[in-house]
Amino acid sequence: MQASSSLAASQPCLPQHLYLELSASLRGDIYLRGTTNFDNYSKVFNGDIKITSLAVVCPSDVQSVSRVILFCRKHALSLSVKAGGYGTAGWAVCGDIIMDLVRFNQIEIEPPTSSGGFTSIREMPPAGSKGKDRADPLVTDRDWTGGHRRGNARQYASSLSSQRVDDFLHPGSETSPRSRGPVGAVGPVAPFPFASRAAVPQASQGFLVSNMRGPAPGNNTTMTHVRPTSPTASRGSRVSHPTRGISTTFTSAPSPPVSRPEPSTVIDADPFGYLEEGFGNERPTIPSTSRLAQSIPNSLFANPTFLDSSQNILTYATPIHSRAFITFGAGMRQKDIDQFSAANPLEAFSLSGGRGAVPYYVPFAAHPVGSAVMLLGGFGFLGRLHGLSVDNLVEAEVVLADGRIVIASEREHPDLWWALRGAGSAFGIVTRYKAVAYPVPVVFAGNLIYRFHRATAPSLIRHFRDCVKGAPRELYANVLLTAGPAGQDSLIVIQMCYIGPKIKGNEFLQAISSWDGERCLLNEVDEKSFLHQQDSVAQVLRGRAGNKWFIRSALISSLPDDIINKTVMQFAETPAGCTWLFELAGGAITNANGSCLPKSQRAAAFNVTALHQWDIDSEDSRCVTSAEEWIFGTLAPVAIGGPLPSFLGRQEPPSRVVACFGENWARLAQVKKTYDPANFFKNSLWPLNDKGELVPPHEHEPEHIRF
């Protein structure tokens, strides 16, 4: 990233009179080019992005988002929007002004109302409000007795399964993947300073009361609470506490709001860094806002190792509600939301006769992604059972290109609502989401790892394909080919995740593991918490913030033998850092529900993706060409239109973007003319200019340092 910093230093910053005008109308912070905070807040996961923006703006409320839009339009400045920074194309940081939504980090969960509905975002306190309820004490769900010590021992034992996976995939190294052939070796990776992604703080006796005009930069807080409807849940009503992130303001918070400072705004922010948190170096548990959580010993519902416990109640708990609703700000990363879900379960019936609790999760892609996945697709472990992320969005607070603030839903602004769910980043800035969450007491999940051999790999992939044919919606499965460094084997990893206990999912494991063409190096499939399972893809990728990233994806109708054979032969020649994925689709994804994603794409049998990363200082054209030859060549006979929009990468041909929406493209373009006729939100996947003409990627994508 040194090249990016030196390029940034030579560019101008926002003129002083514009800075003063913007700061006078903004509730939040502005970081000008040339400052340390600018460099930190403009960093994105893909290190191959040249930043030329003038300033980063971190608004604290939705009104400030509107004012920034009006300011940019007044002065003919382009705006880009960052909500995590995980997109590889760099659209989030290619505007004259970067808006980072990191301070929209409020979150709460509510059971359904008696009629099955939810509290509208319109009726909830907005971001930046003080709230009107009294703050209850923080609940940390920590037991510092012998029970806690026993819990630590259980955590150590179960963490070995993840460590075993890591040891197989990346033996004896804490560095990023080393290359094969002409790709340069990757040395130790220095801390990569994403802005303000600090460890979750523990509750303590010392609290700071926030200045509602916003604390000085560095006071990073998140406010959370549980919205009760049931009598039991009401005992934990309106409890707020800080967790993670940055906020100068609070939503749904009691008065006065409670906050606490977190570590410095400049930290190691490798989004995969949590995989290195072994026993004795664990990230602190998110304090729970739930009184129900406090009443159950040792927070078993929030602990990935609860299944080893003699007090295991979740396996035998029956949810009271078939779904719940989680409202969260656009600055919340998907992992933060999952951690909140684990720490804030809802009441359930226990077969033991006591009280039970079950966590509820929003269907997201696996770690790590930002909140924008709710607008662009979002396919993960819950997808076959409950649909894509966009299918589970029920309401959104949106700031439009003309500065209006609207609530979009099935009943309000229906055309916008239809377009948001699939192409949302081109239609407005979503500041708050309300999504459906589903009970997931336990999953039977994990990895089976084999060596990659050209002679036997086709047989294993065919076996996988045949085993998952006709699988129930509860079963998610994929097969990954991951290229090893020089002198080390490449691997095939089969991942399965059955949403339910072992007794129901074991038959699928038995079928998949029955292949005897090679010895299975590791089988760590077992019952575990869903939160724990969400880390599994990141373990395989072992990605590094600051590496170069290149992604190509496709949806395919079938996986015939000849495609498998060609795939194996091509993959054998890829450089290190390349991962190819076949992901079983179907199930609930096929249930089109009024979004702009077409039925033809939803009917795909597999989602296929090439995920390539390599060192920022390395040059090897194969890192790009091998992905494109596979996706555009080998898979072309079975490809269905374009990929899911969330899998679009850098330098995508505009025809591929159009193909993502298939038969819905004409209507989508018309809705764009209605809500953003001047194409203000051009720094997005949108492939047209304000005249409706297709434009090459470089016109709405930042320059790549070495692409």
Wavefront OBJ file of the C-alpha trace (Angstrom):
o trace
v 0.000 0.000 0.000
v 2.989 2.298 0.000
v 2.403 3.157 -3.634
v -1.127 4.270 -2.855
v 0.032 6.549 -0.063
v 2.665 8.275 -2.205
v 0.183 8.845 -5.017
v -2.300 10.297 -2.570
v 0.233 12.774 -1.218
v 0.643 14.427 -4.638
v -3.069 15.165 -5.097
v -4.937 18.320 -3.969
v -7.325 18.330 -1.043
v -10.701 19.972 -0.615
v -10.354 23.799 -0.792
v -10.725 25.557 2.538
v -13.911 27.443 1.664
v -15.611 24.200 0.636
v -14.357 22.487 3.764
v -15.819 25.234 5.937
v -19.129 25.148 4.093
v -19.419 21.384 4.419
v -18.347 21.240 8.055
v -20.889 23.892 8.996
v -23.744 21.716 7.770
v -22.442 18.317 8.802
v -22.895 16.397 12.007
v -19.856 14.176 11.942
v -16.250 14.480 10.831
v -14.325 15.418 7.693
v -10.849 14.081 7.012
v -8.902 15.972 4.355
v -6.485 14.452 1.919
v -2.943 14.316 3.237
v -3.932 13.514 6.820
v -3.458 10.213 8.605
v -7.177 9.784 9.196
v -7.875 10.304 5.503
v -5.478 7.504 4.630
v -7.051 5.205 7.205
v -10.679 5.859 6.293
v -10.070 5.615 2.541
v -8.369 2.207 2.738
v -10.241 -0.725 1.233
v -9.674 -4.459 1.324
v -8.249 -4.617 -2.210
v -4.787 -3.070 -2.028
v -4.620 -2.407 -5.769
v -6.722 0.766 -5.677
v -5.384 4.259 -6.359
v -7.131 6.817 -4.138
v -7.566 10.300 -5.620
v -10.422 11.622 -3.472
v -10.295 15.049 -1.837
v -11.815 14.169 1.526
v -13.557 11.492 3.568
v -16.793 12.420 5.309
v -18.153 10.378 8.233
v -21.713 11.596 8.875
v -23.421 10.727 12.122
v -27.063 11.000 11.104
v -29.232 10.624 8.042
v -29.816 14.374 7.697
v -26.065 14.846 7.315
v -26.014 12.213 4.576
v -28.634 14.262 2.742
v -26.646 17.478 3.183
v -23.483 15.869 1.826
v -25.375 14.821 -1.296
v -26.713 18.336 -1.801
v -23.256 19.795 -1.200
v -21.697 17.525 -3.818
v -24.396 18.328 -6.351
v -24.034 22.060 -5.738
v -20.295 21.983 -6.396
v -20.288 19.285 -9.119
v -18.332 16.846 -6.956
v -18.758 13.107 -7.369
v -19.606 11.021 -4.323
v -18.738 7.449 -3.461
v -20.101 5.492 -0.506
v -18.180 3.074 1.698
v -19.886 0.562 3.992
v -17.100 -1.812 4.956
v -14.719 -1.492 2.019
v -14.713 -5.146 0.973
v -15.724 -4.662 -2.674
v -12.832 -5.439 -5.004
v -13.775 -2.977 -7.774
v -13.091 0.087 -5.594
v -16.368 1.915 -6.311
v -16.555 2.841 -2.622
v -13.527 5.142 -2.838
v -13.494 6.545 -6.374
v -15.496 9.748 -5.808
v -14.192 13.264 -5.210
v -15.737 12.823 -1.770
v -15.831 9.482 0.048
v -18.724 9.010 2.454
v -17.909 6.372 5.070
v -21.040 5.107 6.850
v -19.029 3.574 9.685
v -20.897 5.624 12.325
v -24.257 4.155 11.417
v -23.659 1.249 13.775
v -26.849 0.874 15.783
v -28.494 -2.536 16.037
v -31.458 -4.149 17.733
v -33.561 -7.292 17.521
v -37.306 -7.676 17.996
v -39.623 -10.677 17.936
v -42.580 -10.403 15.575
v -45.692 -8.646 16.777
v -48.834 -10.644 17.535
v -49.839 -10.215 13.888
v -46.416 -11.301 12.626
v -45.298 -7.787 11.720
v -42.536 -5.477 12.896
v -41.859 -1.958 14.083
v -41.239 0.281 11.092
v -37.928 2.124 10.901
v -40.041 5.275 10.702
v -41.300 4.627 14.241
v -37.854 3.973 15.677
v -35.504 6.655 17.022
v -33.250 7.847 14.191
v -29.484 7.655 14.215
v -28.201 10.528 16.317
v -31.221 10.738 18.608
v -30.866 10.711 22.355
v -33.750 8.356 23.038
v -36.056 8.684 26.026
v -35.599 5.574 28.133
v -33.445 4.997 31.167
v -30.292 3.003 30.618
v -30.157 -0.337 32.397
v -26.842 -1.716 33.627
v -24.592 -3.416 31.155
v -24.940 -7.180 30.930
v -21.667 -8.907 30.161
v -22.801 -12.535 30.401
v -19.542 -13.370 32.144
v -19.368 -15.821 35.046
v -16.064 -15.530 36.894
v -16.665 -18.719 38.902
v -15.479 -22.251 38.385
v -18.134 -22.525 35.677
v -16.342 -19.832 33.721
v -13.027 -21.625 34.069
v -14.603 -24.846 32.816
v -16.076 -22.894 29.918
v -12.609 -21.651 29.006
v -11.324 -25.214 28.965
v -14.157 -26.256 26.648
v -13.381 -23.303 24.392
v -9.764 -24.363 24.159
v -10.733 -27.925 23.221
v -13.195 -26.958 20.506
v -10.909 -24.299 19.044
v -8.587 -27.116 18.034
v -10.901 -28.029 15.148
v -10.473 -24.601 13.578
v -6.747 -24.715 14.262
v -6.510 -28.095 12.558
v -8.185 -26.668 9.453
v -5.811 -23.716 9.480
v -2.762 -25.939 9.890
v -3.736 -28.024 6.878
v -4.451 -25.056 4.658
v -1.562 -22.808 5.736
v 1.077 -24.898 7.505
v 3.747 -23.242 9.566
v 3.213 -19.697 8.383
v 1.590 -16.500 9.563
v 2.114 -14.822 6.215
v -0.102 -14.548 3.205
v 0.108 -17.260 0.538
v 3.471 -17.818 -1.077
v 3.514 -18.010 -4.799
v 4.338 -20.747 -7.207
v 6.328 -20.196 -10.354
v 7.060 -16.621 -11.388
v 4.810 -14.938 -8.846
v 6.932 -13.234 -6.222
v 6.975 -14.573 -2.690
v 4.860 -12.856 -0.123
v 6.685 -11.897 2.993
v 5.350 -11.045 6.426
v 2.417 -8.729 6.250
v 2.493 -5.524 8.236
v -0.632 -4.386 10.066
v -3.109 -2.937 7.601
v -4.850 0.070 9.138
v -8.530 -0.094 8.311
v -10.260 2.754 10.062
v -11.692 2.084 13.474
v -12.262 -1.630 13.526
v -11.372 -2.175 17.137
v -11.883 -5.172 19.355
v -15.178 -5.267 21.192
v -14.759 -3.721 24.625
v -15.757 -5.415 27.834
v -18.231 -3.836 30.155
v -16.661 -2.149 33.144
v -17.601 0.143 36.001
v -16.377 3.298 34.288
v -18.651 4.849 31.652
v -18.530 8.006 29.598
v -21.665 9.960 28.780
v -21.640 11.009 25.148
v -21.731 14.576 23.974
v -24.589 14.379 21.497
v -22.827 16.744 19.147
v -20.346 13.906 18.748
v -17.199 12.984 20.672
v -13.780 13.668 19.336
v -12.461 11.214 16.778
v -11.308 8.104 18.574
v -14.342 7.645 20.816
v -15.738 4.693 18.944
v -18.994 3.234 20.188
v -21.948 1.209 19.055
v -25.323 1.301 20.735
v -27.466 -1.824 20.776
v -30.659 -2.965 22.383
v -33.359 -5.583 22.243
v -36.903 -4.518 21.457
v -39.213 -6.824 23.429
v -42.727 -7.948 22.685
v -43.116 -11.031 24.832
v -43.483 -10.760 28.625
v -40.242 -12.645 29.142
v -38.315 -10.542 26.697
v -39.640 -7.377 28.256
v -37.535 -7.981 31.330
v -34.580 -7.049 29.177
v -36.297 -4.192 27.430
v -34.518 -1.115 26.229
v -31.115 -2.202 27.478
v -28.299 -0.447 25.656
v -24.593 -0.977 25.665
v -21.572 -0.234 23.533
v -20.053 -2.897 21.337
v -17.910 -2.098 18.320
v -17.413 0.577 15.745
v -17.540 4.344 15.555
v -20.405 6.607 16.360
v -20.716 10.164 17.434
v -24.414 9.622 18.022
v -26.797 6.932 19.142
v -30.100 5.496 18.042
v -32.749 3.752 20.099
v -30.695 4.671 23.119
v -31.839 5.620 26.604
v -31.220 9.100 27.917
v -28.510 9.790 28.773
v -26.843 7.318 26.389
v -23.999 5.280 27.731
v -20.822 5.010 25.749
v -17.247 4.076 26.276
v -14.108 4.761 24.282
v -12.460 2.011 22.309
v -8.839 1.669 21.269
v -7.206 4.020 18.808
v -8.871 4.651 15.469
v -5.788 3.252 13.771
v -5.484 -0.490 14.357
v -4.684 -3.703 12.543
v -7.855 -4.138 10.544
v -7.235 -7.264 8.524
v -10.834 -8.485 8.163
v -9.538 -12.043 8.492
v -7.489 -11.275 11.586
v -9.992 -12.895 13.915
v -8.908 -16.299 12.578
v -5.611 -15.876 14.408
v -7.280 -15.349 17.777
v -6.408 -18.595 19.500
v -6.982 -19.652 23.079
v -5.572 -17.091 25.453
v -5.871 -14.358 22.841
v -9.619 -14.351 22.237
v -11.491 -11.286 21.137
v -13.709 -10.186 24.013
v -17.251 -11.487 23.928
v -19.876 -8.944 22.896
v -21.821 -7.934 26.001
v -25.409 -9.081 25.696
v -28.350 -6.713 25.949
v -30.640 -9.601 26.854
v -31.892 -10.307 30.357
v -32.814 -13.741 29.069
v -29.156 -14.239 28.208
v -28.109 -13.316 31.725
v -30.483 -15.829 33.246
v -28.906 -18.842 31.504
v -25.572 -20.116 32.889
v -22.383 -19.329 31.016
v -24.063 -17.826 27.949
v -24.049 -21.156 26.172
v -26.050 -19.768 23.285
v -23.332 -17.229 22.473
v -20.381 -19.567 22.803
v -19.179 -21.502 19.725
v -18.236 -24.343 22.066
v -21.521 -24.718 23.905
v -22.123 -28.099 22.267
v -19.353 -29.647 24.367
v -21.113 -28.583 27.526
v -22.982 -30.898 29.859
v -25.420 -28.006 30.179
v -26.140 -27.912 26.461
v -29.694 -26.683 26.078
v -29.718 -25.263 22.581
v -29.738 -28.599 20.797
v -33.011 -29.343 22.567
v -34.563 -25.876 22.393
v -37.561 -25.196 20.171
v -37.959 -21.597 18.991
v -41.146 -19.816 19.955
v -40.974 -17.577 16.888
v -40.338 -18.761 13.331
v -38.553 -15.494 12.648
v -37.484 -12.215 14.212
v -36.409 -8.830 12.849
v -33.021 -7.155 13.188
v -32.567 -3.453 12.450
v -29.010 -2.304 11.867
v -27.083 0.664 10.573
v -25.163 0.571 7.303
v -21.853 0.832 9.149
v -22.286 -2.600 10.724
v -20.250 -5.368 9.188
v -21.888 -8.722 8.740
v -19.686 -10.321 11.401
v -20.731 -7.662 13.904
v -24.377 -8.455 13.231
v -23.780 -12.189 13.634
v -21.980 -11.611 16.930
v -24.874 -9.500 18.137
v -27.306 -12.258 17.162
v -25.307 -14.861 19.071
v -25.239 -12.698 22.180
v -28.930 -11.793 22.064
v -31.031 -14.939 21.649
v -34.794 -15.038 21.992
v -36.714 -17.255 24.354
v -37.405 -20.830 23.326
v -39.024 -23.953 24.762
v -36.614 -26.448 26.297
v -37.274 -30.168 26.262
v -35.614 -30.350 29.644
v -38.489 -28.359 31.083
v -36.442 -25.241 31.806
v -36.065 -22.028 29.912
v -34.322 -22.166 26.574
v -32.870 -19.605 24.206
v -32.125 -19.623 20.492
v -30.106 -17.089 18.469
v -31.640 -15.636 15.308
v -29.476 -14.849 12.261
v -29.975 -12.769 9.132
v -29.082 -14.727 5.956
v -25.750 -13.209 4.938
v -22.797 -14.307 2.889
v -19.970 -15.790 4.937
v -17.383 -13.553 6.585
v -16.200 -11.006 5.676
v -18.658 -8.660 3.983
v -20.161 -5.257 4.710
v -23.812 -4.276 4.928
v -24.152 -3.554 1.195
v -24.513 -7.285 0.577
v -28.129 -6.709 1.627
v -28.556 -4.771 -1.636
v -26.526 -6.837 -4.091
v -27.466 -10.471 -3.541
v -25.877 -12.135 -0.551
v -25.558 -15.932 -0.805
v -24.428 -17.813 2.281
v -24.977 -20.857 4.463
v -28.637 -19.964 5.107
v -29.379 -19.125 1.471
v -30.824 -22.445 0.344
v -33.133 -22.545 3.357
v -34.168 -18.897 3.604
v -33.095 -17.171 0.390
v -30.589 -14.472 -0.482
v -29.879 -11.471 1.728
v -31.933 -9.252 -0.594
v -34.891 -11.604 -0.171
v -34.893 -11.054 3.577
v -34.789 -7.269 3.570
v -38.185 -5.909 4.632
v -37.507 -2.181 4.944
v -34.749 0.347 4.305
v -34.066 3.978 5.133
v -32.752 5.512 1.901
v -31.329 8.901 0.959
v -32.036 9.633 -2.701
v -30.021 11.546 -5.277
v -32.074 14.716 -4.677
v -31.445 14.542 -0.918
v -34.871 13.218 0.054
v -34.986 10.710 2.908
v -37.519 7.943 2.341
v -38.515 4.610 3.799
v -38.624 1.990 1.060
v -40.650 -1.175 1.457
v -43.140 -3.339 -0.360
v -45.827 -0.728 0.349
v -43.810 2.478 0.035
v -41.956 3.416 -3.148
v -42.512 -0.062 -4.623
v -40.469 0.584 -7.773
v -37.511 1.781 -5.723
v -37.973 -1.175 -3.380
v -37.863 -3.569 -6.331
v -34.663 -1.968 -7.676
v -32.910 -1.651 -4.324
v -32.891 -5.404 -3.803
v -30.246 -6.319 -6.344
v -28.902 -2.971 -7.574
v -29.364 -0.765 -4.520
v -26.031 1.041 -4.546
v -26.963 2.675 -7.876
v -30.237 4.083 -6.554
v -29.489 5.685 -3.206
v -27.632 5.513 0.083
v -29.193 3.081 2.539
v -28.444 4.136 6.097
v -30.581 1.604 7.994
v -31.820 -1.881 7.193
v -34.517 -4.039 8.706
v -34.164 -7.704 7.840
v -35.698 -11.026 8.758
v -33.655 -13.239 11.058
v -34.241 -16.947 11.577
v -33.641 -19.263 14.530
v -30.492 -21.358 14.183
v -29.959 -23.339 17.401
v -27.193 -25.512 15.955
v -25.572 -26.543 12.669
v -23.839 -29.752 11.693
v -21.030 -28.359 9.606
v -17.365 -28.289 8.743
v -14.684 -29.200 6.200
v -13.416 -32.331 4.521
v -9.939 -31.734 3.093
v -8.180 -33.737 0.367
v -5.002 -33.272 -1.639
v -5.540 -32.004 -5.168
v -4.340 -34.469 -7.784
v -5.168 -34.094 -11.458
v -5.909 -37.785 -11.777
v -8.400 -38.085 -8.929
v -9.861 -34.584 -8.522
v -12.481 -35.023 -11.289
v -13.813 -38.125 -9.542
v -14.147 -36.308 -6.224
v -15.963 -33.339 -7.769
v -18.327 -35.670 -9.643
v -18.974 -37.537 -6.394
v -19.765 -34.269 -4.631
v -22.114 -33.228 -7.443
v -24.000 -36.505 -7.317
v -24.279 -36.508 -3.516
v -25.853 -33.053 -3.315
v -28.273 -33.594 -6.179
v -31.772 -33.300 -4.762
v -30.471 -32.248 -1.332
v -32.984 -30.683 1.074
v -32.996 -26.957 1.573
v -31.408 -27.375 4.985
v -28.158 -28.508 3.367
v -25.617 -26.003 2.070
v -22.548 -27.449 0.357
v -19.620 -26.311 -1.744
v -16.364 -27.640 -3.108
v -13.279 -25.399 -3.281
v -10.030 -25.874 -5.134
v -7.281 -23.862 -3.474
v -3.817 -23.501 -4.989
v -0.896 -24.140 -2.664
v 2.424 -22.297 -2.582
v 5.645 -23.560 -4.086
v 6.590 -26.930 -2.650
v 3.194 -27.526 -1.063
v 0.155 -29.387 -2.270
v -2.931 -27.743 -3.612
v -6.080 -28.881 -1.841
v -9.719 -29.681 -2.410
v -12.001 -28.603 0.419
v -15.603 -29.748 0.669
v -17.680 -27.630 3.015
v -21.090 -28.678 4.236
v -23.471 -26.953 6.594
v -26.676 -28.683 7.602
v -29.011 -26.299 9.411
v -29.899 -28.629 12.227
v -28.376 -31.229 14.542
v -26.067 -34.112 13.706
v -28.825 -36.682 13.921
v -30.442 -35.115 10.841
v -27.348 -34.044 8.927
v -25.088 -37.048 9.426
v -26.481 -38.986 6.450
v -25.198 -36.295 4.100
v -21.762 -36.370 5.683
v -21.685 -40.146 5.344
v -22.567 -39.916 1.659
v -20.011 -37.209 0.832
v -17.200 -38.784 2.875
v -17.741 -42.228 1.301
v -15.492 -41.296 -1.654
v -12.359 -43.451 -1.440
v -10.265 -42.150 -4.317
v -7.870 -40.389 -1.919
v -7.328 -40.370 1.817
v -9.236 -37.588 3.555
v -6.615 -35.462 5.297
v -9.083 -33.888 7.702
v -12.751 -34.337 8.527
v -13.843 -31.865 11.178
v -17.589 -31.827 10.448
v -19.472 -31.686 13.736
v -22.176 -29.816 15.582
v -21.261 -26.200 16.235
v -22.778 -22.759 16.529
v -23.676 -20.943 13.333
v -21.426 -18.047 14.360
v -18.475 -20.414 14.433
v -19.336 -21.836 11.015
v -19.440 -18.390 9.428
v -15.638 -18.209 9.704
v -15.048 -21.305 7.579
v -14.761 -19.694 4.132
v -12.346 -17.092 5.469
v -10.203 -19.918 6.828
v -9.821 -21.362 3.351
v -9.169 -18.036 1.621
v -6.830 -16.747 4.320
v -7.151 -13.347 2.709
v -5.070 -10.331 3.540
v -6.189 -6.740 3.411
v -3.796 -4.914 1.118
v -3.261 -7.805 -1.294
v -4.396 -7.524 -4.875
v -7.785 -9.151 -5.373
v -9.484 -10.295 -8.559
v -12.916 -11.954 -8.697
v -14.908 -13.454 -11.523
v -18.154 -15.352 -11.033
v -20.944 -17.073 -12.933
v -24.207 -18.884 -12.355
v -24.406 -22.214 -14.151
v -27.306 -24.499 -15.015
v -25.456 -27.801 -14.574
v -22.047 -29.306 -13.888
v -21.363 -31.920 -16.599
v -18.368 -34.222 -16.581
v -16.533 -32.438 -19.385
v -16.708 -29.108 -17.531
v -15.301 -30.802 -14.426
v -12.441 -32.355 -16.385
v -11.491 -29.075 -18.065
v -11.722 -27.228 -14.768
v -9.286 -29.576 -13.065
v -6.750 -29.310 -15.888
v -6.929 -25.510 -15.896
v -6.745 -25.188 -12.133
v -3.564 -27.253 -12.020
v -1.789 -24.370 -13.785
v -3.006 -21.515 -11.579
v -0.609 -19.588 -9.334
v -0.794 -19.592 -5.543
v -3.548 -17.618 -3.932
v -6.203 -18.811 -6.403
v -9.374 -20.424 -5.088
v -12.143 -21.792 -7.323
v -15.552 -22.425 -5.828
v -18.588 -24.509 -6.830
v -21.452 -23.559 -4.515
v -24.717 -25.510 -4.533
v -27.571 -23.117 -5.344
v -31.310 -23.773 -5.627
v -33.656 -24.218 -2.709
v -35.281 -21.023 -1.455
v -33.162 -18.958 -3.849
v -35.474 -20.052 -6.653
v -38.424 -18.374 -4.936
v -38.523 -15.068 -6.819
v -40.143 -12.514 -4.552
v -40.312 -9.240 -6.404
v -36.692 -8.094 -6.513
v -34.866 -7.046 -9.670
v -32.856 -10.286 -9.726
v -34.401 -12.340 -12.548
v -35.943 -15.788 -12.274
v -33.472 -17.155 -14.813
v -30.500 -16.475 -12.528
v -32.337 -17.814 -9.499
v -32.824 -21.125 -11.281
v -29.066 -21.802 -11.409
v -27.775 -25.118 -10.095
v -24.436 -23.729 -8.890
v -22.829 -20.401 -8.121
v -19.240 -20.554 -9.375
v -16.521 -18.097 -8.381
v -12.796 -17.561 -8.920
v -11.298 -15.743 -5.919
v -7.712 -14.716 -6.645
v -5.340 -12.797 -4.383
v -1.651 -12.103 -4.690
v 0.989 -9.866 -3.162
v 0.793 -6.166 -3.989
v 4.358 -6.204 -5.343
v 3.950 -9.321 -7.482
v 3.163 -9.387 -11.184
v 1.706 -12.456 -12.863
v -0.853 -12.152 -15.620
v -2.126 -15.644 -14.817
v -3.791 -14.271 -11.682
v -6.225 -12.494 -14.006
v -6.206 -14.554 -17.192
v -6.741 -17.921 -15.514
v -9.930 -16.652 -13.856
v -11.317 -15.144 -17.036
v -10.437 -18.134 -19.185
v -12.250 -20.413 -16.754
v -15.358 -18.264 -16.270
v -15.711 -16.866 -19.812
v -14.409 -19.907 -21.678
v -14.772 -23.230 -19.907
v -18.050 -22.417 -18.163
v -19.663 -20.540 -21.061
v -21.721 -23.525 -22.327
v -23.580 -23.797 -18.994
v -23.566 -20.142 -17.854
v -26.861 -18.377 -17.150
v -26.684 -14.635 -17.811
v -24.451 -12.693 -15.438
v -23.377 -13.398 -11.858
v -25.102 -12.320 -8.688
v -24.331 -8.571 -8.408
v -22.515 -9.109 -5.103
v -19.912 -11.138 -7.051
v -19.102 -8.440 -9.601
v -15.408 -7.574 -9.590
v -13.148 -4.948 -11.080
v -12.892 -4.313 -14.804
v -16.180 -6.086 -15.507
v -17.444 -5.602 -19.082
v -20.655 -3.523 -18.947
v -22.498 -6.275 -20.809
v -21.841 -8.580 -17.847
v -23.459 -6.101 -15.460
v -26.511 -5.806 -17.695
v -26.678 -9.609 -17.858
v -26.962 -9.776 -14.049
v -30.510 -8.477 -14.370
v -31.562 -10.389 -17.470
v -35.151 -9.775 -18.464
v -35.491 -7.130 -15.739
v -32.866 -4.778 -17.186
v -35.225 -2.547 -19.183
v -37.435 -1.895 -16.178
v -34.408 -1.334 -13.955
v -33.039 1.305 -16.331
v -36.399 3.057 -16.297
v -36.519 3.139 -12.487
v -32.998 4.603 -12.543
v -34.245 7.476 -14.732
v -37.007 8.139 -12.227
v -34.908 8.189 -9.072
v -31.458 9.232 -10.349
v -31.836 10.785 -13.822
v -28.433 12.524 -13.704
v -26.670 9.330 -12.574
v -25.401 10.934 -9.382
v -24.677 7.463 -7.973
v -22.361 6.599 -10.860
v -19.669 5.277 -8.535
v -21.361 1.914 -8.314
v -21.987 -1.135 -10.446
v -24.213 0.926 -12.788
v -22.767 0.540 -16.334
v -24.506 3.510 -18.024
v -23.731 7.236 -18.103
v -26.335 9.972 -17.665
v -27.206 9.656 -21.380
v -28.023 5.986 -21.000
v -24.920 4.827 -22.880
v -22.775 1.875 -21.846
v -19.467 3.048 -20.411
v -16.184 1.136 -19.957
v -15.237 0.202 -16.391
v -12.514 2.853 -16.048
v -15.134 5.632 -16.266
v -16.779 4.618 -12.990
v -14.019 2.628 -11.339
v -10.814 3.949 -9.766
v -7.449 3.440 -11.368
v -5.680 0.309 -10.276
v -2.097 0.709 -9.214
v -0.697 -2.279 -11.085
v -3.635 -3.742 -12.977
l 1 2 3 4 5 6 7 8 9 10 11 12 13 14 15 16 17 18 19 20 21 22 23 24 25 26 27 28 29 30 31 32 33 34 35 36 37 38 39 40 41 42 43 44 45 46 47 48 49 50 51 52 53 54 55 56 57 58 59 60 61 62 63 64 65 66 67 68 69 70 71 72 73 74 75 76 77 78 79 80 81 82 83 84 85 86 87 88 89 90 91 92 93 94 95 96 97 98 99 100 101 102 103 104 105 106 107 108 109 110 111 112 113 114 115 116 117 118 119 120 121 122 123 124 125 126 127 128 129 130 131 132 133 134 135 136 137 138 139 140 141 142 143 144 145 146 147 148 149 150 151 152 153 154 155 156 157 158 159 160 161 162 163 164 165 166 167 168 169 170 171 172 173 174 175 176 177 178 179 180 181 182 183 184 185 186 187 188 189 190 191 192 193 194 195 196 197 198 199 200 201 202 203 204 205 206 207 208 209 210 211 212 213 214 215 216 217 218 219 220 221 222 223 224 225 226 227 228 229 230 231 232 233 234 235 236 237 238 239 240 241 242 243 244 245 246 247 248 249 250 251 252 253 254 255 256 257 258 259 260 261 262 263 264 265 266 267 268 269 270 271 272 273 274 275 276 277 278 279 280 281 282 283 284 285 286 287 288 289 290 291 292 293 294 295 296 297 298 299 300 301 302 303 304 305 306 307 308 309 310 311 312 313 314 315 316 317 318 319 320 321 322 323 324 325 326 327 328 329 330 331 332 333 334 335 336 337 338 339 340 341 342 343 344 345 346 347 348 349 350 351 352 353 354 355 356 357 358 359 360 361 362 363 364 365 366 367 368 369 370 371 372 373 374 375 376 377 378 379 380 381 382 383 384 385 386 387 388 389 390 391 392 393 394 395 396 397 398 399 400 401 402 403 404 405 406 407 408 409 410 411 412 413 414 415 416 417 418 419 420 421 422 423 424 425 426 427 428 429 430 431 432 433 434 435 436 437 438 439 440 441 442 443 444 445 446 447 448 449 450 451 452 453 454 455 456 457 458 459 460 461 462 463 464 465 466 467 468 469 470 471 472 473 474 475 476 477 478 479 480 481 482 483 484 485 486 487 488 489 490 491 492 493 494 495 496 497 498 499 500 501 502 503 504 505 506 507 508 509 510 511 512 513 514 515 516 517 518 519 520 521 522 523 524 525 526 527 528 529 530 531 532 533 534 535 536 537 538 539 540 541 542 543 544 545 546 547 548 549 550 551 552 553 554 555 556 557 558 559 560 561 562 563 564 565 566 567 568 569 570 571 572 573 574 575 576 577 578 579 580 581 582 583 584 585 586 587 588 589 590 591 592 593 594 595 596 597 598 599 600 601 602 603 604 605 606 607 608 609 610 611 612 613 614 615 616 617 618 619 620 621 622 623 624 625 626 627 628 629 630 631 632 633 634 635 636 637 638 639 640 641 642 643 644 645 646 647 648 649 650 651 652 653 654 655 656 657 658 659 660 661 662 663 664 665 666 667 668 669 670 671 672 673 674 675 676 677 678 679 680 681 682 683 684 685 686 687 688 689 690 691 692 693 694 695 696 697 698 699 700 701 702 703 704 705 706 707
